[in-house]
Amino acid sequence: MDERLLAIRTLGELRRTGYRTQPVRMELRRNLLERLKRHEPVLPGIIGYESTVVPEIENGILAGHHMILLGERGQAKSRIIRSLTGLLDQHVPAVAGCEINDDPYEPICRRCRRMARERGDELEIAWLAREARYGEKLATPDVSIADLIGEIDPIKVAEGRYLADEETIHYGLIPRTNRGIFAVNELPDLTEKVQVGLFNLMEEKDVQIKGYKIRLPLDVVFVASANPEDYTSRGRIITPLKDRFDVQIRTHYPKTIADEIAIMEQECSYPLDGTPPPRLATFLKEILAQLTFEARSSTEINQGSGVSVRMTINNLEAMISNAEKRAIRNGENEIAPRLSDLAATYSATAGKIEPEYSGEERNETELIERLTNRAVLKTFDRYFRTEELSAVVEQFRQGWSVEVGDSVLAANYLDAIRQVPGLGAALDRLGPLETNGLKAAAIEFIFEGLHLHQKLNKERRGGRSSYHA
């Protein structure tokens, strides 16, 4: 957009530039096509949907469709919807002071139509940023027609206007998002009355407010999100509203460990205030991602509500927290999480899963520990076969043992590299380990993997554990 346009303040000046406004659907379509021509990502920051969800969204935008995203919690539905604003123009002109962002060329509210007749080319305009053209509402049973569409303003009536006068209306969120994108999260939670008001507005462009029927030919693209279980449940959403959404797009959780890790790294917001950045070995990231995958496939967990990617992110932050405490207490200058820090993730994991007890009371901590052990074992098996570590096991059989824990100094692990044959070569399989903290993490991972394969015994004493034959 030509930045010089932002200095224009009247409709006449705007006309003389030749600038023409477009409906929101055409604006989104034009900007999407430009991105496709330049081979730019359509939804930056959205990972794992490149060949599934994104192409369907592209088709929906090109066709000018209202869209609904169906998926369990933590599948980036809200993030996708909010990122659609990036396909709006940076600024568009609107009638200055208009509550519903009227197009200066074709105003729809009574006030702006009157002003356009009276002032002609002197009609004042303002420029709307794309962020101001996005509206969002979390659907709850207490959301009303007044919230979304509007209500009679008693103050305006008291000023002498008639109830039948359109200018007595205090507009709701959707009219105030005119010429933009409006999103409803968890759509089925709206009451039936509000759902009726929505589908009238989407299709017939009219709505009744306190018995007064008005036409609101709004230029709005509607996007909604819902849990598939609620959306397909009879009685949760009325059929005419479901029919108004032109396309239904199913989201999903990351399909690969690599995608889960990429999202985890992108979204981790661990605060850093002068401390050294944490160093996390690749295999630990894989364990955290695998733990979430195990939870998503477990019959002991209710899969109806899903297991969010936030579990992976929060577990990473919990591990880093535990490692930071150790570094401070031990006077170490490195924050390097290791396997013994996984215990710190239990509280974060517990808040993200819904165990299926099926009438039998079970220990949630034991469930999380089983899932964690499966994640460690599967990750270990991607790097090693136990027979390749026979020299390491033999050293334990000869009476060698080692103590580990989330309070043990990283340097205390390093003697094992010198004393245990084959351990150094095994560490090389785990990638570059430049620091003592990373080496300690790798050593603990190898010993735990051998323990889970029943090659080593493990005894816990307080916050520490020891491995022996």
Buried (B, 14 or more C-beta within 10 A) or exposed (E): EEEEBEEBBBBBBBBEEEBEBBEBBEBBBEBBEEBEEEEEEBBEEBBBBEEEBBEBBBEBBBEBBBBBBBBBEBBBBBEBBBBBBBBBBBBBBBBBEBBBBBBBBEBBBEBBBEBBEEEEEEBBBBBBEBEBBBBBBEBEEEBBBBBBBBBBBEEBEEEEBEEEBBEBBBBBBBBBBBBBBBBBBBBBBBBEEBBBBBBBBBEEEEBEBEEBEBEBEBBBBBBBBBBBBBBEEEEBBBEBBBEBBBBBBEBBBBEEBBBBBBBBBEBBEBEEEEEEEBBBBBBBBBBBBBBBBBBBEBEBBBBEBBBBBBBBBBBBBBBBBBBBBBBEEBEBEBBBBBBBBBBBBBEBBBEBBEBBEEEEEEEBEEBBBEBBBBBBBBBBEEBBEBEEBEEBBBBBEEEBEBBBBBBBBBEBBBEBBEEBEBBEEBBEEBEEBEBBBBBBBBBBBBBBBBBBBEBBEBEEEEEBBBBBB
